[in-house]
């Protein structure tokens, strides 16, 4: 049986570059090598696309051993994916033969800007290549927290108080922005880049002085800044998978044991400090679990999701109100990430999740091929 040729794209021009490399490692290790031929395709922090052989050099030694020898030892090239008039769509350069072979499907594990935001998805749509995950619209809406919250609000889904502004507005009149945040959101509050994840650039503000510092940090990472009310709440997550008929996993919960931590930041999420446990299934009532799973599917459909997403919630401690926080269209797939853990607890181990995501990518591509592109 001919193996499916899977291009795993990782790295990228994003503050989440390192997380992406870790996700790529997990995906490559989980792919069934008897069914798939893995082609690693890395993008550097400066935006340079690397050939498969150079890309493999960014992976740990044990992961490289799982790749075809011709890829690991192939001749280095400057570009990994190119257009070729001999093929429909994109092809990956093969250093050993000096030729090119088509990719059957692309598995993007690019988190954050220039990968999770619809830019890569648009390239693959133009090339007609099947790819794992959400399409251009869902990716763009899921990346921008301001647009996402507007869609959730209009769909009647409960969200927390928030406001947002542009970096240029902050530069022009910071005092007006501080007054607006104090009036519309209050303190404590969380300040975030509107288009980033993994808690990069996020900080907690407790007064106007700390708010200024938080905004300056967030503005380093995005031209759009969002400020959300700070809640005393549990952080619940739920994994979604599917296309037109998505399903939700059992929810999980991040439990932070570090009393000095004001929120679950990048270090707590991805380090081995021992300060954080991800508990799945989350200790919830049956009614709460059912509502979280139902709202996760609703949120997925609101952005026209496909493939996969992770939906994050706040469960307030004072009144048990459930609030939808955000949806991540390319969630972390590292060894400590919640998405694979939630599906495993639901009865689907990670290798099976990967199989299903590739099946969904091919299914969605076949469906799109039915759409007429000429009159």
Secondary structure, DSSP 8 states (H G I E B T S, - for coil): ---EEEEEEEE-SSTTHHHHHHHHHHHHHHS-TTTEEEEEEEE-TTS-B--HHHHHTTS-HHHHTTS-HHHHTS---S-SEEE-TTSSSEEEEETTTTEEEE-SEEEE---STTTTSSHHHHHHHHHT--BSS--HHHHHHHH-HHHHHHHHHHTT-----EEEEEHHHHHH-HHHHHHHHHHHT-SSEEEEETT--TTTT-EEESSHHHHHHHHHHHHHH-SEEEEEE---EEEEEEEEEESTT-EE---EEEEE--TT-SS--HHHHHS--S-EEEEES-S--HHHHHHHHHHHHHHHHHTT--EEEEEEEEEETTT--EEEEEEETT---STT-HHHHHHHHHT--HHHHHHHHHHHHHHHHHHHHTS----
